[in-house]
Amino acid sequence: MSACGIDSRLFSICKGVIHMRIDAFNQVSQLYRTNGTKKAGKTNTTAATDKVEISQIGKDFQVAKQAVSQASDIREDRVNAIREQMNNGTYNVSMEDLADKLLGNYYGRAI
């Protein structure tokens, strides 16, 4: 340790002034010069291809999904039967069933 205070390999502090050792500076700058950027050589790469294979269950699901999407949301046979009962005056609705359906839809669950 020097008479001035903190002493290290790179610098020393004497009377509040930081003194950097010249030889240490030269070593550091030399390090940066030798470790500069280097160009990478060309590498030979082969193009990899991705391959996707759909399982039989996935294929069956696609067929079923397509069939459902093409089907009508309205059951014409059921609608026609109810329409005929209404025209004949024979269509009866249970008030309990109606109330259960309304409350179930309101609360988001079946009662």
RAMO-V512576 format. One record per residue. N is the residue number from 1. SS is DSSP state (alpha for helix, beta for strand, coil for the rest). PSI is psi in whole degrees, 0 to 359 (999 if undefined). OMEGA is omega as a letter, one per 30 degrees, with the letter a starting at -180 (NA if undefined). Layout:
BEGIN
[[N SS PSI OMEGA] [N SS PSI OMEGA]]
END
This chain:
BEGIN
[[1 coil 140 a] [2 coil 174 a] [3 coil 346 a] [4 coil 336 a] [5 coil 233 a] [6 coil 130 l] [7 beta 133 l] [8 coil 184 a] [9 coil 332 a] [10 coil 326 a] [11 beta 167 l] [12 beta 153 l] [13 beta 125 a] [14 beta 120 a] [15 coil 42 l] [16 coil 2 a] [17 beta 134 l] [18 beta 125 l] [19 beta 124 l] [20 beta 134 l] [21 coil 131 a] [22 alpha 317 a] [23 alpha 328 l] [24 alpha 321 l] [25 alpha 317 l] [26 alpha 321 l] [27 alpha 318 a] [28 alpha 314 a] [29 alpha 325 l] [30 alpha 322 l] [31 alpha 315 a] [32 alpha 326 l] [33 alpha 320 a] [34 alpha 333 a] [35 coil 28 l] [36 coil 182 a] [37 coil 143 l] [38 coil 143 l] [39 coil 136 l] [40 coil 140 l] [41 coil 160 l] [42 coil 141 l] [43 coil 145 l] [44 coil 119 l] [45 coil 146 l] [46 coil 140 a] [47 coil 123 l] [48 coil 140 l] [49 coil 141 l] [50 coil 147 a] [51 coil 131 l] [52 coil 133 l] [53 coil 125 a] [54 coil 131 a] [55 coil 167 l] [56 alpha 322 l] [57 alpha 318 l] [58 alpha 320 l] [59 alpha 317 l] [60 alpha 320 l] [61 alpha 319 l] [62 alpha 318 l] [63 alpha 314 a] [64 alpha 319 l] [65 alpha 319 l] [66 alpha 319 l] [67 alpha 319 l] [68 alpha 320 a] [69 alpha 333 l] [70 alpha 343 a] [71 coil 151 l] [72 coil 145 l] [73 coil 344 a] [74 coil 127 l] [75 coil 95 a] [76 alpha 321 a] [77 alpha 318 l] [78 alpha 318 a] [79 alpha 315 a] [80 alpha 322 l] [81 alpha 316 l] [82 alpha 320 l] [83 alpha 318 l] [84 alpha 318 l] [85 alpha 320 l] [86 alpha 319 l] [87 alpha 325 l] [88 alpha 348 a] [89 coil 17 a] [90 coil 6 a] [91 coil 118 a] [92 coil 137 l] [93 coil 130 l] [94 coil 125 a] [95 alpha 327 l] [96 alpha 316 l] [97 alpha 318 l] [98 alpha 315 l] [99 alpha 318 l] [100 alpha 317 l] [101 alpha 316 l] [102 alpha 313 l] [103 alpha 322 l] [104 alpha 318 l] [105 alpha 323 a] [106 alpha 316 a] [107 alpha 357 l] [108 coil 23 l] [109 coil 161 l] [110 coil 142 l] [111 coil 999 NA]]
END
